[in-house]
């Protein structure tokens, strides 16, 4: 479903920019238009716009009061950021043409242009090449279309009209959709709005079309749209549309769609602007951007389809359930775009690593990581971005633990995790938590004795030790920060810890969770428990009954209870410190002091309420030192 009415949300931004730039002839373009039409957002925060003119001259003349601002002179892009609303930013790249992409990424030649058509031809995908324009009516002359036969439209009918006529005016929304290039150039000659030609197109439209966001409501011939069929008192469902007084227009609204972006939205098919081979050859980043775009749009559409549906099992209204997958019409690629992505995947080697990382993180943060990885694998890109993960395909595991190979298990765990946890670092940890198993199980196959297998399990080939190292190697190449890599590595190294707590005596679970909370903090431990749940969900192992997660959720409940009642108890919360211990026990600073403090902490944390007082701690410390000396 397309939400044309959402475009009105852009009017306030258009008015704001028109005042700041002192020019009414500017166009909002790209993601802000696309996401409103899809219903993904109702108030975008990243707004790209364009207009005719020299960027340096535009920059010098605009009113930047209350805005942070800068210009990238090489490409003529001007960025404006609200000082009060810093998440909101506007980017102006004046109308232009590009050519000569020698490095598969950046244009060697940029020429200024006053043509929307020429500007649109440099863009990547049709759904990103739609422009929105609105302007207040300067004269009070009413539009003459009241005598036309009224008819409501559905999406398929609208696409047909745009294909045949090249334009369509939706009266109840006061929105003109322009497809035909000649009409676009006439309405916006040299990038400026021609009101007379705008009126001409509307007045020659034979039918007065109405847009209903949902099922089309047909008007029968002879119906009075205000009173109902045949003059009866029964009100026609379309009558609320007339309450808008659409014959008295005070603002013109136009959606410029030279590359059939509306059709792409209706059909849910991602298509490039012009020839796919040329688009990807110009800018190789578009290869992964296309995959990420399909992924993010699908995820947002599924979440929107699931709005208001409360899942009792997960206690969440945002879970993408199976019936939504089956019901929703999802994005895919047109065949030429899909084939070209596969063919040009190797060009990613020419893209700066930080740009690749940016696209990947967007998919893992705002999209559906599971689907993103599946699309990467289908396009042959997985070994390029995540080599260690690519090697897990067809790497078998012991059937007593897992029903699938390492790769399939990893994807299943990732799919489970993304419905539990939105932290992109935790999701990356899930992606790489088992990559070391390939070498580990290969070594097992060569081992001939139980002792040799034991050495492998206890050594550097154990995947708990090797997986973090393999992750570091791959993620450094993608320019992840040291902090990001270390955080991911810690989750991978500790991903078995919750399982070890569960396999121990249930009586000790609270003590062990309290210690873990003390060492790592609530958020980290909660993330580890989510990883544990997802890991078990990805096993599908009837022998271990991985579908019964009662004990894993018990750990989460214990953690929540401890955090609410006690908080994170740390060494700094002990009733004694190093100075007191040195004075009372005649201890030297290090290393014996550190050892005693560690033992005191381990003892106190098992019964904080009774043990965390100076007297009890000193008695315990003296006893420990006495036993230590006797040994």
Secondary structure as a PSIPRED ss2 file (coil, helix, strand):
# PSIPRED VFORMAT (PSIPRED V4.0)

   1 X C   1.000  0.000  0.000
   2 X C   1.000  0.000  0.000
   3 X C   1.000  0.000  0.000
   4 X H   0.000  1.000  0.000
   5 X H   0.000  1.000  0.000
   6 X H   0.000  1.000  0.000
   7 X H   0.000  1.000  0.000
   8 X H   0.000  1.000  0.000
   9 X H   0.000  1.000  0.000
  10 X H   0.000  1.000  0.000
  11 X H   0.000  1.000  0.000
  12 X H   0.000  1.000  0.000
  13 X H   0.000  1.000  0.000
  14 X H   0.000  1.000  0.000
  15 X H   0.000  1.000  0.000
  16 X H   0.000  1.000  0.000
  17 X H   0.000  1.000  0.000
  18 X H   0.000  1.000  0.000
  19 X H   0.000  1.000  0.000
  20 X H   0.000  1.000  0.000
  21 X H   0.000  1.000  0.000
  22 X C   1.000  0.000  0.000
  23 X C   1.000  0.000  0.000
  24 X C   1.000  0.000  0.000
  25 X C   1.000  0.000  0.000
  26 X E   0.000  0.000  1.000
  27 X E   0.000  0.000  1.000
  28 X E   0.000  0.000  1.000
  29 X E   0.000  0.000  1.000
  30 X C   1.000  0.000  0.000
  31 X H   0.000  1.000  0.000
  32 X H   0.000  1.000  0.000
  33 X H   0.000  1.000  0.000
  34 X H   0.000  1.000  0.000
  35 X H   0.000  1.000  0.000
  36 X H   0.000  1.000  0.000
  37 X H   0.000  1.000  0.000
  38 X H   0.000  1.000  0.000
  39 X C   1.000  0.000  0.000
  40 X C   1.000  0.000  0.000
  41 X C   1.000  0.000  0.000
  42 X C   1.000  0.000  0.000
  43 X C   1.000  0.000  0.000
  44 X C   1.000  0.000  0.000
  45 X C   1.000  0.000  0.000
  46 X E   0.000  0.000  1.000
  47 X E   0.000  0.000  1.000
  48 X E   0.000  0.000  1.000
  49 X E   0.000  0.000  1.000
  50 X E   0.000  0.000  1.000
  51 X E   0.000  0.000  1.000
  52 X C   1.000  0.000  0.000
  53 X C   1.000  0.000  0.000
  54 X C   1.000  0.000  0.000
  55 X H   0.000  1.000  0.000
  56 X H   0.000  1.000  0.000
  57 X H   0.000  1.000  0.000
  58 X H   0.000  1.000  0.000
  59 X H   0.000  1.000  0.000
  60 X H   0.000  1.000  0.000
  61 X H   0.000  1.000  0.000
  62 X C   1.000  0.000  0.000
  63 X C   1.000  0.000  0.000
  64 X C   1.000  0.000  0.000
  65 X C   1.000  0.000  0.000
  66 X C   1.000  0.000  0.000
  67 X E   0.000  0.000  1.000
  68 X E   0.000  0.000  1.000
  69 X E   0.000  0.000  1.000
  70 X E   0.000  0.000  1.000
  71 X E   0.000  0.000  1.000
  72 X E   0.000  0.000  1.000
  73 X C   1.000  0.000  0.000
  74 X C   1.000  0.000  0.000
  75 X C   1.000  0.000  0.000
  76 X C   1.000  0.000  0.000
  77 X E   0.000  0.000  1.000
  78 X E   0.000  0.000  1.000
  79 X E   0.000  0.000  1.000
  80 X E   0.000  0.000  1.000
  81 X E   0.000  0.000  1.000
  82 X E   0.000  0.000  1.000
  83 X C   1.000  0.000  0.000
  84 X C   1.000  0.000  0.000
  85 X C   1.000  0.000  0.000
  86 X C   1.000  0.000  0.000
  87 X C   1.000  0.000  0.000
  88 X C   1.000  0.000  0.000
  89 X E   0.000  0.000  1.000
  90 X E   0.000  0.000  1.000
  91 X E   0.000  0.000  1.000
  92 X E   0.000  0.000  1.000
  93 X E   0.000  0.000  1.000
  94 X C   1.000  0.000  0.000
  95 X C   1.000  0.000  0.000
  96 X E   0.000  0.000  1.000
  97 X E   0.000  0.000  1.000
  98 X E   0.000  0.000  1.000
  99 X E   0.000  0.000  1.000
 100 X C   1.000  0.000  0.000
 101 X C   1.000  0.000  0.000
 102 X C   1.000  0.000  0.000
 103 X C   1.000  0.000  0.000
 104 X C   1.000  0.000  0.000
 105 X C   1.000  0.000  0.000
 106 X C   1.000  0.000  0.000
 107 X C   1.000  0.000  0.000
 108 X C   1.000  0.000  0.000
 109 X E   0.000  0.000  1.000
 110 X E   0.000  0.000  1.000
 111 X E   0.000  0.000  1.000
 112 X E   0.000  0.000  1.000
 113 X C   1.000  0.000  0.000
 114 X C   1.000  0.000  0.000
 115 X C   1.000  0.000  0.000
 116 X H   0.000  1.000  0.000
 117 X H   0.000  1.000  0.000
 118 X H   0.000  1.000  0.000
 119 X H   0.000  1.000  0.000
 120 X H   0.000  1.000  0.000
 121 X C   1.000  0.000  0.000
 122 X C   1.000  0.000  0.000
 123 X C   1.000  0.000  0.000
 124 X C   1.000  0.000  0.000
 125 X E   0.000  0.000  1.000
 126 X H   0.000  1.000  0.000
 127 X H   0.000  1.000  0.000
 128 X H   0.000  1.000  0.000
 129 X C   1.000  0.000  0.000
 130 X C   1.000  0.000  0.000
 131 X E   0.000  0.000  1.000
 132 X E   0.000  0.000  1.000
 133 X E   0.000  0.000  1.000
 134 X E   0.000  0.000  1.000
 135 X E   0.000  0.000  1.000
 136 X E   0.000  0.000  1.000
 137 X C   1.000  0.000  0.000
 138 X C   1.000  0.000  0.000
 139 X C   1.000  0.000  0.000
 140 X C   1.000  0.000  0.000
 141 X C   1.000  0.000  0.000
 142 X C   1.000  0.000  0.000
 143 X C   1.000  0.000  0.000
 144 X C   1.000  0.000  0.000
 145 X C   1.000  0.000  0.000
 146 X C   1.000  0.000  0.000
 147 X C   1.000  0.000  0.000
 148 X C   1.000  0.000  0.000
 149 X E   0.000  0.000  1.000
 150 X E   0.000  0.000  1.000
 151 X E   0.000  0.000  1.000
 152 X E   0.000  0.000  1.000
 153 X E   0.000  0.000  1.000
 154 X C   1.000  0.000  0.000
 155 X H   0.000  1.000  0.000
 156 X H   0.000  1.000  0.000
 157 X H   0.000  1.000  0.000
 158 X H   0.000  1.000  0.000
 159 X H   0.000  1.000  0.000
 160 X H   0.000  1.000  0.000
 161 X H   0.000  1.000  0.000
 162 X H   0.000  1.000  0.000
 163 X H   0.000  1.000  0.000
 164 X H   0.000  1.000  0.000
 165 X H   0.000  1.000  0.000
 166 X C   1.000  0.000  0.000
 167 X E   0.000  0.000  1.000
 168 X E   0.000  0.000  1.000
 169 X E   0.000  0.000  1.000
 170 X E   0.000  0.000  1.000
 171 X H   0.000  1.000  0.000
 172 X H   0.000  1.000  0.000
 173 X H   0.000  1.000  0.000
 174 X C   1.000  0.000  0.000
 175 X E   0.000  0.000  1.000
 176 X E   0.000  0.000  1.000
 177 X E   0.000  0.000  1.000
 178 X E   0.000  0.000  1.000
 179 X C   1.000  0.000  0.000
 180 X C   1.000  0.000  0.000
 181 X H   0.000  1.000  0.000
 182 X H   0.000  1.000  0.000
 183 X H   0.000  1.000  0.000
 184 X H   0.000  1.000  0.000
 185 X H   0.000  1.000  0.000
 186 X H   0.000  1.000  0.000
 187 X H   0.000  1.000  0.000
 188 X C   1.000  0.000  0.000
 189 X H   0.000  1.000  0.000
 190 X H   0.000  1.000  0.000
 191 X H   0.000  1.000  0.000
 192 X C   1.000  0.000  0.000
 193 X C   1.000  0.000  0.000
 194 X C   1.000  0.000  0.000
 195 X H   0.000  1.000  0.000
 196 X H   0.000  1.000  0.000
 197 X H   0.000  1.000  0.000
 198 X H   0.000  1.000  0.000
 199 X H   0.000  1.000  0.000
 200 X H   0.000  1.000  0.000
 201 X H   0.000  1.000  0.000
 202 X H   0.000  1.000  0.000
 203 X H   0.000  1.000  0.000
 204 X H   0.000  1.000  0.000
 205 X C   1.000  0.000  0.000
 206 X C   1.000  0.000  0.000
 207 X E   0.000  0.000  1.000
 208 X E   0.000  0.000  1.000
 209 X E   0.000  0.000  1.000
 210 X E   0.000  0.000  1.000
 211 X E   0.000  0.000  1.000
 212 X C   1.000  0.000  0.000
 213 X C   1.000  0.000  0.000
 214 X C   1.000  0.000  0.000
 215 X C   1.000  0.000  0.000
 216 X C   1.000  0.000  0.000
 217 X C   1.000  0.000  0.000
 218 X C   1.000  0.000  0.000
 219 X C   1.000  0.000  0.000
 220 X C   1.000  0.000  0.000
 221 X C   1.000  0.000  0.000
 222 X C   1.000  0.000  0.000
 223 X C   1.000  0.000  0.000
 224 X E   0.000  0.000  1.000
 225 X C   1.000  0.000  0.000
 226 X C   1.000  0.000  0.000
 227 X C   1.000  0.000  0.000
 228 X E   0.000  0.000  1.000
 229 X H   0.000  1.000  0.000
 230 X H   0.000  1.000  0.000
 231 X H   0.000  1.000  0.000
 232 X C   1.000  0.000  0.000
 233 X C   1.000  0.000  0.000
 234 X C   1.000  0.000  0.000
 235 X C   1.000  0.000  0.000
 236 X C   1.000  0.000  0.000
 237 X C   1.000  0.000  0.000
 238 X C   1.000  0.000  0.000
 239 X H   0.000  1.000  0.000
 240 X H   0.000  1.000  0.000
 241 X H   0.000  1.000  0.000
 242 X H   0.000  1.000  0.000
 243 X C   1.000  0.000  0.000
 244 X C   1.000  0.000  0.000
 245 X C   1.000  0.000  0.000
 246 X C   1.000  0.000  0.000
 247 X C   1.000  0.000  0.000
 248 X C   1.000  0.000  0.000
 249 X C   1.000  0.000  0.000
 250 X C   1.000  0.000  0.000
 251 X E   0.000  0.000  1.000
 252 X E   0.000  0.000  1.000
 253 X E   0.000  0.000  1.000
 254 X E   0.000  0.000  1.000
 255 X E   0.000  0.000  1.000
 256 X E   0.000  0.000  1.000
 257 X C   1.000  0.000  0.000
 258 X C   1.000  0.000  0.000
 259 X C   1.000  0.000  0.000
 260 X C   1.000  0.000  0.000
 261 X H   0.000  1.000  0.000
 262 X H   0.000  1.000  0.000
 263 X H   0.000  1.000  0.000
 264 X H   0.000  1.000  0.000
 265 X H   0.000  1.000  0.000
 266 X H   0.000  1.000  0.000
 267 X H   0.000  1.000  0.000
 268 X C   1.000  0.000  0.000
 269 X E   0.000  0.000  1.000
 270 X E   0.000  0.000  1.000
 271 X C   1.000  0.000  0.000
 272 X E   0.000  0.000  1.000
 273 X C   1.000  0.000  0.000
 274 X C   1.000  0.000  0.000
 275 X C   1.000  0.000  0.000
 276 X H   0.000  1.000  0.000
 277 X H   0.000  1.000  0.000
 278 X H   0.000  1.000  0.000
 279 X H   0.000  1.000  0.000
 280 X H   0.000  1.000  0.000
 281 X H   0.000  1.000  0.000
 282 X H   0.000  1.000  0.000
 283 X C   1.000  0.000  0.000
 284 X C   1.000  0.000  0.000
 285 X H   0.000  1.000  0.000
 286 X H   0.000  1.000  0.000
 287 X H   0.000  1.000  0.000
 288 X H   0.000  1.000  0.000
 289 X H   0.000  1.000  0.000
 290 X H   0.000  1.000  0.000
 291 X H   0.000  1.000  0.000
 292 X H   0.000  1.000  0.000
 293 X H   0.000  1.000  0.000
 294 X H   0.000  1.000  0.000
 295 X H   0.000  1.000  0.000
 296 X H   0.000  1.000  0.000
 297 X H   0.000  1.000  0.000
 298 X H   0.000  1.000  0.000
 299 X H   0.000  1.000  0.000
 300 X H   0.000  1.000  0.000
 301 X H   0.000  1.000  0.000
 302 X H   0.000  1.000  0.000
 303 X H   0.000  1.000  0.000
 304 X H   0.000  1.000  0.000
 305 X H   0.000  1.000  0.000
 306 X C   1.000  0.000  0.000
 307 X C   1.000  0.000  0.000
 308 X C   1.000  0.000  0.000
 309 X C   1.000  0.000  0.000
 310 X C   1.000  0.000  0.000
 311 X E   0.000  0.000  1.000
 312 X C   1.000  0.000  0.000
 313 X C   1.000  0.000  0.000
 314 X C   1.000  0.000  0.000
 315 X C   1.000  0.000  0.000
 316 X E   0.000  0.000  1.000
 317 X C   1.000  0.000  0.000
 318 X C   1.000  0.000  0.000
 319 X C   1.000  0.000  0.000
 320 X C   1.000  0.000  0.000
 321 X C   1.000  0.000  0.000
 322 X H   0.000  1.000  0.000
 323 X H   0.000  1.000  0.000
 324 X H   0.000  1.000  0.000
 325 X H   0.000  1.000  0.000
 326 X H   0.000  1.000  0.000
 327 X H   0.000  1.000  0.000
 328 X C   1.000  0.000  0.000
 329 X C   1.000  0.000  0.000
 330 X C   1.000  0.000  0.000
 331 X C   1.000  0.000  0.000
 332 X E   0.000  0.000  1.000
 333 X E   0.000  0.000  1.000
 334 X C   1.000  0.000  0.000
 335 X H   0.000  1.000  0.000
 336 X H   0.000  1.000  0.000
 337 X H   0.000  1.000  0.000
 338 X H   0.000  1.000  0.000
 339 X H   0.000  1.000  0.000
 340 X H   0.000  1.000  0.000
 341 X H   0.000  1.000  0.000
 342 X H   0.000  1.000  0.000
 343 X H   0.000  1.000  0.000
 344 X C   1.000  0.000  0.000
 345 X H   0.000  1.000  0.000
 346 X H   0.000  1.000  0.000
 347 X H   0.000  1.000  0.000
 348 X H   0.000  1.000  0.000
 349 X H   0.000  1.000  0.000
 350 X H   0.000  1.000  0.000
 351 X C   1.000  0.000  0.000
 352 X C   1.000  0.000  0.000
 353 X H   0.000  1.000  0.000
 354 X H   0.000  1.000  0.000
 355 X H   0.000  1.000  0.000
 356 X H   0.000  1.000  0.000
 357 X H   0.000  1.000  0.000
 358 X H   0.000  1.000  0.000
 359 X H   0.000  1.000  0.000
 360 X H   0.000  1.000  0.000
 361 X H   0.000  1.000  0.000
 362 X H   0.000  1.000  0.000
 363 X H   0.000  1.000  0.000
 364 X H   0.000  1.000  0.000
 365 X H   0.000  1.000  0.000
 366 X H   0.000  1.000  0.000
 367 X C   1.000  0.000  0.000
 368 X C   1.000  0.000  0.000
 369 X H   0.000  1.000  0.000
 370 X H   0.000  1.000  0.000
 371 X H   0.000  1.000  0.000
 372 X H   0.000  1.000  0.000
 373 X H   0.000  1.000  0.000
 374 X H   0.000  1.000  0.000
 375 X H   0.000  1.000  0.000
 376 X H   0.000  1.000  0.000
 377 X H   0.000  1.000  0.000
 378 X H   0.000  1.000  0.000
 379 X C   1.000  0.000  0.000
 380 X C   1.000  0.000  0.000
 381 X C   1.000  0.000  0.000
 382 X H   0.000  1.000  0.000
 383 X H   0.000  1.000  0.000
 384 X H   0.000  1.000  0.000
 385 X H   0.000  1.000  0.000
 386 X C   1.000  0.000  0.000
 387 X H   0.000  1.000  0.000
 388 X H   0.000  1.000  0.000
 389 X H   0.000  1.000  0.000
 390 X H   0.000  1.000  0.000
 391 X C   1.000  0.000  0.000
 392 X C   1.000  0.000  0.000
 393 X C   1.000  0.000  0.000
 394 X C   1.000  0.000  0.000
 395 X C   1.000  0.000  0.000
 396 X C   1.000  0.000  0.000
 397 X C   1.000  0.000  0.000
 398 X C   1.000  0.000  0.000
 399 X C   1.000  0.000  0.000
 400 X C   1.000  0.000  0.000
 401 X C   1.000  0.000  0.000
 402 X C   1.000  0.000  0.000
 403 X C   1.000  0.000  0.000
 404 X C   1.000  0.000  0.000
 405 X C   1.000  0.000  0.000
 406 X H   0.000  1.000  0.000
 407 X H   0.000  1.000  0.000
 408 X H   0.000  1.000  0.000
 409 X H   0.000  1.000  0.000
 410 X H   0.000  1.000  0.000
 411 X H   0.000  1.000  0.000
 412 X H   0.000  1.000  0.000
 413 X H   0.000  1.000  0.000
 414 X H   0.000  1.000  0.000
 415 X H   0.000  1.000  0.000
 416 X H   0.000  1.000  0.000
 417 X H   0.000  1.000  0.000
 418 X C   1.000  0.000  0.000
 419 X C   1.000  0.000  0.000
 420 X C   1.000  0.000  0.000
 421 X C   1.000  0.000  0.000
 422 X C   1.000  0.000  0.000
 423 X C   1.000  0.000  0.000
 424 X H   0.000  1.000  0.000
 425 X H   0.000  1.000  0.000
 426 X H   0.000  1.000  0.000
 427 X H   0.000  1.000  0.000
 428 X H   0.000  1.000  0.000
 429 X H   0.000  1.000  0.000
 430 X H   0.000  1.000  0.000
 431 X H   0.000  1.000  0.000
 432 X H   0.000  1.000  0.000
 433 X C   1.000  0.000  0.000
 434 X C   1.000  0.000  0.000
 435 X C   1.000  0.000  0.000
 436 X C   1.000  0.000  0.000
 437 X H   0.000  1.000  0.000
 438 X H   0.000  1.000  0.000
 439 X H   0.000  1.000  0.000
 440 X H   0.000  1.000  0.000
 441 X H   0.000  1.000  0.000
 442 X H   0.000  1.000  0.000
 443 X H   0.000  1.000  0.000
 444 X H   0.000  1.000  0.000
 445 X H   0.000  1.000  0.000
 446 X H   0.000  1.000  0.000
 447 X C   1.000  0.000  0.000
 448 X C   1.000  0.000  0.000
 449 X C   1.000  0.000  0.000
 450 X H   0.000  1.000  0.000
 451 X H   0.000  1.000  0.000
 452 X H   0.000  1.000  0.000
 453 X H   0.000  1.000  0.000
 454 X H   0.000  1.000  0.000
 455 X H   0.000  1.000  0.000
 456 X H   0.000  1.000  0.000
 457 X H   0.000  1.000  0.000
 458 X H   0.000  1.000  0.000
 459 X C   1.000  0.000  0.000
 460 X C   1.000  0.000  0.000
 461 X C   1.000  0.000  0.000
 462 X C   1.000  0.000  0.000
 463 X H   0.000  1.000  0.000
 464 X H   0.000  1.000  0.000
 465 X H   0.000  1.000  0.000
 466 X H   0.000  1.000  0.000
 467 X H   0.000  1.000  0.000
 468 X H   0.000  1.000  0.000
 469 X H   0.000  1.000  0.000
 470 X H   0.000  1.000  0.000
 471 X H   0.000  1.000  0.000
 472 X H   0.000  1.000  0.000
 473 X H   0.000  1.000  0.000
 474 X H   0.000  1.000  0.000
 475 X H   0.000  1.000  0.000
 476 X H   0.000  1.000  0.000
 477 X H   0.000  1.000  0.000
 478 X C   1.000  0.000  0.000
 479 X C   1.000  0.000  0.000
 480 X C   1.000  0.000  0.000
 481 X C   1.000  0.000  0.000
 482 X H   0.000  1.000  0.000
 483 X H   0.000  1.000  0.000
 484 X H   0.000  1.000  0.000
 485 X H   0.000  1.000  0.000
 486 X H   0.000  1.000  0.000
 487 X H   0.000  1.000  0.000
 488 X H   0.000  1.000  0.000
 489 X H   0.000  1.000  0.000
 490 X H   0.000  1.000  0.000
 491 X H   0.000  1.000  0.000
 492 X H   0.000  1.000  0.000
 493 X H   0.000  1.000  0.000
 494 X C   1.000  0.000  0.000
 495 X C   1.000  0.000  0.000
 496 X C   1.000  0.000  0.000
 497 X H   0.000  1.000  0.000
 498 X H   0.000  1.000  0.000
 499 X H   0.000  1.000  0.000
 500 X H   0.000  1.000  0.000
 501 X H   0.000  1.000  0.000
 502 X H   0.000  1.000  0.000
 503 X H   0.000  1.000  0.000
 504 X C   1.000  0.000  0.000
 505 X C   1.000  0.000  0.000
 506 X H   0.000  1.000  0.000
 507 X H   0.000  1.000  0.000
 508 X H   0.000  1.000  0.000
 509 X H   0.000  1.000  0.000
 510 X H   0.000  1.000  0.000
 511 X H   0.000  1.000  0.000
 512 X H   0.000  1.000  0.000
 513 X H   0.000  1.000  0.000
 514 X H   0.000  1.000  0.000
 515 X H   0.000  1.000  0.000
 516 X H   0.000  1.000  0.000
 517 X H   0.000  1.000  0.000
 518 X H   0.000  1.000  0.000
 519 X H   0.000  1.000  0.000
 520 X H   0.000  1.000  0.000
 521 X C   1.000  0.000  0.000
 522 X H   0.000  1.000  0.000
 523 X H   0.000  1.000  0.000
 524 X H   0.000  1.000  0.000
 525 X H   0.000  1.000  0.000
 526 X H   0.000  1.000  0.000
 527 X H   0.000  1.000  0.000
 528 X H   0.000  1.000  0.000
 529 X H   0.000  1.000  0.000
 530 X H   0.000  1.000  0.000
 531 X H   0.000  1.000  0.000
 532 X H   0.000  1.000  0.000
 533 X H   0.000  1.000  0.000
 534 X H   0.000  1.000  0.000
 535 X H   0.000  1.000  0.000
 536 X H   0.000  1.000  0.000
 537 X H   0.000  1.000  0.000
 538 X C   1.000  0.000  0.000
 539 X C   1.000  0.000  0.000
 540 X C   1.000  0.000  0.000
 541 X C   1.000  0.000  0.000
 542 X C   1.000  0.000  0.000
 543 X C   1.000  0.000  0.000
 544 X C   1.000  0.000  0.000
 545 X C   1.000  0.000  0.000
 546 X C   1.000  0.000  0.000
 547 X C   1.000  0.000  0.000
 548 X C   1.000  0.000  0.000
 549 X C   1.000  0.000  0.000
 550 X H   0.000  1.000  0.000
 551 X H   0.000  1.000  0.000
 552 X H   0.000  1.000  0.000
 553 X H   0.000  1.000  0.000
 554 X H   0.000  1.000  0.000
 555 X H   0.000  1.000  0.000
 556 X H   0.000  1.000  0.000
 557 X H   0.000  1.000  0.000
 558 X H   0.000  1.000  0.000
 559 X H   0.000  1.000  0.000
 560 X H   0.000  1.000  0.000
 561 X H   0.000  1.000  0.000
 562 X H   0.000  1.000  0.000
 563 X H   0.000  1.000  0.000
 564 X H   0.000  1.000  0.000
 565 X H   0.000  1.000  0.000
 566 X C   1.000  0.000  0.000
 567 X C   1.000  0.000  0.000
 568 X C   1.000  0.000  0.000
 569 X C   1.000  0.000  0.000
 570 X C   1.000  0.000  0.000
 571 X H   0.000  1.000  0.000
 572 X H   0.000  1.000  0.000
 573 X H   0.000  1.000  0.000
 574 X C   1.000  0.000  0.000
 575 X C   1.000  0.000  0.000
 576 X C   1.000  0.000  0.000
 577 X C   1.000  0.000  0.000
 578 X H   0.000  1.000  0.000
 579 X H   0.000  1.000  0.000
 580 X H   0.000  1.000  0.000
 581 X H   0.000  1.000  0.000
 582 X H   0.000  1.000  0.000
 583 X H   0.000  1.000  0.000
 584 X H   0.000  1.000  0.000
 585 X H   0.000  1.000  0.000
 586 X C   1.000  0.000  0.000
 587 X C   1.000  0.000  0.000
 588 X C   1.000  0.000  0.000
 589 X C   1.000  0.000  0.000
 590 X C   1.000  0.000  0.000
 591 X C   1.000  0.000  0.000
 592 X H   0.000  1.000  0.000
 593 X H   0.000  1.000  0.000
 594 X H   0.000  1.000  0.000
 595 X H   0.000  1.000  0.000
 596 X H   0.000  1.000  0.000
 597 X H   0.000  1.000  0.000
 598 X H   0.000  1.000  0.000
 599 X H   0.000  1.000  0.000
 600 X H   0.000  1.000  0.000
 601 X H   0.000  1.000  0.000
 602 X H   0.000  1.000  0.000
 603 X H   0.000  1.000  0.000
 604 X H   0.000  1.000  0.000
 605 X C   1.000  0.000  0.000
 606 X C   1.000  0.000  0.000
 607 X C   1.000  0.000  0.000
 608 X H   0.000  1.000  0.000
 609 X H   0.000  1.000  0.000
 610 X H   0.000  1.000  0.000
 611 X H   0.000  1.000  0.000
 612 X C   1.000  0.000  0.000
 613 X C   1.000  0.000  0.000
 614 X H   0.000  1.000  0.000
 615 X H   0.000  1.000  0.000
 616 X H   0.000  1.000  0.000
 617 X H   0.000  1.000  0.000
 618 X H   0.000  1.000  0.000
 619 X H   0.000  1.000  0.000
 620 X H   0.000  1.000  0.000
 621 X H   0.000  1.000  0.000
 622 X H   0.000  1.000  0.000
 623 X H   0.000  1.000  0.000
 624 X H   0.000  1.000  0.000
 625 X H   0.000  1.000  0.000
 626 X H   0.000  1.000  0.000
 627 X H   0.000  1.000  0.000
 628 X H   0.000  1.000  0.000
 629 X H   0.000  1.000  0.000
 630 X H   0.000  1.000  0.000
 631 X C   1.000  0.000  0.000
